[in-house]
Amino acid sequence: MQYRTLGRTGAQVSSLALGAMNFGRIGRTTQEEATAIVDAALEGGINVIDTADMYGDGESEEMVGKAIAGRRDDIVLATKATMPMGEERNHRGSSRRWLVTALDNSLRRLGVDHIDLYQIHRWDPSTSDEETLSALTDLQRAGKIRYFGSSTFPAYRLVQAQWAAREHHLSRYVTEQPSYSILQRGIETHVLPVAEEYGLGVLAWSPLASGWLSGAIRAGREITTSRSTFMPERFDTAVPANRARLDAVERLAGVADEAGLTMIQLALGFVTAHPAVTGAIIGPRTPDHLRSQLAAADTVLSADVLDAIDAIVAPGTDLAAHEKHDTPPALLDPSLRRR
């Protein structure tokens, strides 16, 4: 396992982080399986566990809390807030009112007295940066969180938040958690350069592109991954973007074979090779999945392999642009671009 400094915090974190989204109902992972995954991850050198309050409506946090009991101090524990937690309109977003409550709920579910990295799950256009950063700064000063970061923010919002922190003399985001893989490289255009400019740590999620790069999806095979059962539209090869992904996967498989690598090693090695990226978040659903992903922990891709990847998916290119999660609201809501 490789270890890197998380942005400018001084905290040392593993280049692979354990994502717990699949713990519970989403991945149909039991507590026994979740604990086994955490045990194996820690034994394999992973020291970062990332979850969120909305994963299984709090179920993931509860399972993580039980799995780490008795060894909290050995883990950089990260969670997230702002996504809806129920139907109540104020049980979401990044207002002070909700963040204070959401954090207390997460601490209770996790069974801990502080979070190492508390992240704003998505930018909330209805709440000012000053409001959010002020609440997070107070929670930090109260000792309930050590650091805070953003997740899936557009580059311009990262810049705005940095300036708001400076203008109002508040603590700032120290990390960003974007979606990044060989098949979704759009953040190389703006987000990663901004992260480097401001010294943000980057924890990339979906480095296996929702299973497209796991080795299980190949031309001529029926797609039967767990993700495809509840998101079939993302794997329907009649859709042009999905055909483009499948074509790229076939070519990438050839690159992996020639280099003596698995597809997982190629995918994770690519993400962790970028100088702006601190680590890649893996989300195993079973201990077997984890073992295949831990095998990529020390993978270092040669320049020739990275060049071959660039020739298949050009830098800064998203093969499925419609699946981006940081699209500015005005591009999604016509009312926001009309007087």
Buried (B, 14 or more C-beta within 10 A) or exposed (E): EBEBEBBEBEBEBBBBBBBBBBBBEBBEBEBEBBBBBBBBBBEBBBBBBBBBBBBBBBBBBBBBBBBBEEEBEEBBBBBBBBBEBEEEEEBBBBBBEBBBBBBEBBBEBBBBEBBBBBBBBBBBBEBBBBBBBBBBBBBBEEEBBBBBBBBBBBBBBBBBBBEBBEEEEBBBBBBBBBBBBBBBBBBBEBBBEBBEEBEBBBBBBBBBBBBBBBBBBEEEEEBEBBBBEEBEEBBEBEBEBBBBBBBBBBBBBEBBEEBEBBBBBBBBBBBBBBEBBBBBBBBBBBBEBBEBBBBBBEBEBEEEBBEBBBEBBEEEBBBBEEBBBBEBEEEEEEEEEEE
